[in-house]
Amino acid sequence: MINELKKVWIRLPESVDGFPPFEIESVWAEKKGEFWRIDNIPFYAVGLSYNDNVSVNFLDGKLWYLKTEVYSKFSTLRVISYSADITLAIRSKLSELGCATEASNVANCFAVSVPEKVDYNDVATVLNLYFSKNLLDYEESSIRHGGVKTECVGTS
């Protein structure tokens, strides 16, 4: 039997600079034993990645995120570029490296999932090239690659 995907709702921290532009984010998840496995790339939730196993609380007919129980080996980044053409080019380059990307409902904003097998330095090189030309900003939302700092890089 194939498990159904359900929405898991996440309360986001209060915004001080207008980002994230929402108070709540939802992600798709599949029931795996006692936890729920995240099945898409989170856009705004910091510290959450594709394939993480999370615990939830059922409240008002919804599954609400409680905490991450088992961390995946996927890193998550958020990117905002300053033109649609640049967005397509960056997503294409990241895809060639083996990353998955998902477009946000915010124009030219997308999330990136970096699998363990992908060299994170290659991803950073691509993003930093565009960042150095003032063509994008990016944020490391959830870093799981060994030897990489988890501090925020590339935001202004």
C-alpha positions as CSV (number, residue, x, y, z in Angstrom):
1,M,0.0,0.0,0.0
2,I,1.3,3.4,-0.9
3,N,1.1,6.0,1.8
4,E,-0.8,9.2,1.1
5,L,1.0,12.5,1.2
6,K,-0.4,14.9,3.8
7,K,0.3,18.5,4.6
8,V,2.4,19.3,7.7
9,W,2.0,22.9,8.8
10,I,4.9,24.8,10.3
11,R,4.7,28.1,12.2
12,L,7.4,30.4,11.0
13,P,9.2,32.9,13.3
14,E,8.0,36.4,13.3
15,S,9.5,38.4,10.5
16,V,11.5,41.5,11.3
17,D,12.5,42.4,7.8
18,G,9.5,41.2,5.8
19,F,11.0,37.7,5.2
20,P,9.5,35.2,5.2
21,P,6.4,36.9,3.9
22,F,4.2,34.4,5.6
23,E,3.5,33.2,9.2
24,I,2.9,29.6,8.2
25,E,4.4,27.2,5.7
26,S,3.1,23.8,4.7
27,V,5.2,20.9,3.4
28,W,4.1,17.5,2.0
29,A,4.9,14.5,4.2
30,E,4.4,10.8,4.2
31,K,3.8,8.7,7.3
32,K,6.8,6.5,8.0
33,G,6.4,4.5,11.2
34,E,5.8,6.9,14.1
35,F,7.1,10.0,12.2
36,W,6.3,11.9,9.0
37,R,9.0,12.1,6.2
38,I,9.2,15.5,4.5
39,D,8.6,15.0,0.8
40,N,9.3,18.4,-0.8
41,I,11.8,21.2,-0.3
42,P,10.8,23.6,2.4
43,F,10.9,27.3,1.2
44,Y,10.9,29.3,4.5
45,A,11.3,26.9,7.5
46,V,14.9,27.2,8.7
47,G,16.6,24.0,9.7
48,L,14.3,21.7,7.8
49,S,15.2,19.6,4.7
50,Y,13.8,17.2,2.3
51,N,13.6,13.6,3.7
52,D,13.7,14.8,7.4
53,N,11.5,12.7,9.7
54,V,9.4,14.9,11.9
55,S,7.0,14.5,14.8
56,V,3.7,16.3,14.6
57,N,0.7,17.3,16.7
58,F,-2.8,16.8,15.3
59,L,-4.8,20.0,16.1
60,D,-7.8,21.5,14.5
61,G,-7.8,19.0,11.7
62,K,-4.2,19.7,10.7
63,L,-0.8,18.1,11.3
64,W,1.4,20.7,13.0
65,Y,5.2,20.3,13.1
66,L,6.7,19.6,16.5
67,K,10.3,18.8,15.9
68,T,12.7,17.0,13.6
69,E,13.4,13.5,14.9
70,V,15.7,12.1,12.3
71,Y,17.8,14.5,10.1
72,S,18.3,13.6,6.4
73,K,21.6,14.2,4.6
74,F,20.1,16.9,2.3
75,S,21.0,20.5,2.6
76,T,18.5,23.3,1.8
77,L,19.1,26.8,0.4
78,R,16.8,29.6,-0.6
79,V,17.7,31.7,-3.6
80,I,16.2,34.9,-4.9
81,S,17.5,36.2,-8.3
82,Y,16.8,39.5,-9.8
83,S,15.4,38.3,-13.2
84,A,13.5,35.4,-14.6
85,D,16.3,34.7,-17.1
86,I,18.9,34.4,-14.3
87,T,16.5,32.2,-12.3
88,L,16.2,29.7,-15.2
89,A,20.0,29.7,-15.8
90,I,20.8,29.1,-12.1
91,R,18.2,26.3,-11.7
92,S,19.5,24.6,-14.8
93,K,23.2,24.8,-13.5
94,L,22.1,23.4,-10.1
95,S,20.1,20.6,-11.7
96,E,23.2,19.6,-13.8
97,L,25.1,19.3,-10.5
98,G,22.4,16.9,-9.2
99,C,20.4,19.3,-7.0
100,A,16.6,19.6,-7.0
101,T,14.9,23.0,-7.1
102,E,11.3,24.1,-6.5
103,A,9.9,27.5,-7.4
104,S,8.2,29.5,-4.7
105,N,5.1,31.5,-5.0
106,V,7.3,34.6,-4.7
107,A,8.7,35.7,-8.1
108,N,12.2,34.5,-8.8
109,C,12.5,32.8,-5.5
110,F,13.3,29.1,-5.3
111,A,14.4,26.5,-2.8
112,V,17.4,24.1,-3.5
113,S,17.9,20.6,-2.1
114,V,21.5,19.4,-2.2
115,P,21.8,15.7,-1.8
116,E,24.7,14.2,0.2
117,K,26.4,12.9,-3.0
118,V,26.6,16.4,-4.5
119,D,29.8,18.4,-3.6
120,Y,28.5,21.4,-1.7
121,N,31.4,23.5,-2.7
122,D,30.4,23.1,-6.4
123,V,26.9,24.5,-5.5
124,A,28.4,27.4,-3.5
125,T,30.7,28.2,-6.4
126,V,27.8,28.6,-8.8
127,L,25.8,30.7,-6.4
128,N,28.7,32.8,-5.3
129,L,29.5,33.6,-9.0
130,Y,26.0,35.1,-9.5
131,F,26.1,36.7,-6.0
132,S,29.4,38.5,-6.8
133,K,27.8,40.0,-9.8
134,N,24.8,41.2,-7.7
135,L,22.4,38.9,-9.7
136,L,21.1,37.0,-6.6
137,D,21.0,36.6,-2.9
138,Y,20.9,33.3,-1.1
139,E,20.6,31.8,2.3
140,E,21.7,28.5,3.7
141,S,18.6,27.4,5.5
142,S,19.6,23.9,6.6
143,I,23.2,22.6,6.0
144,R,23.9,18.9,6.4
145,H,27.1,18.6,4.4
146,G,30.1,17.9,6.6
147,G,32.8,20.6,6.9
148,V,30.5,23.4,5.7
149,K,29.6,26.3,8.0
150,T,25.9,26.7,8.7
151,E,26.0,30.5,9.0
152,C,24.0,32.6,6.6
153,V,26.0,33.5,3.4
154,G,25.0,35.7,0.5
155,T,22.2,37.7,2.0
156,S,22.2,41.4,2.3
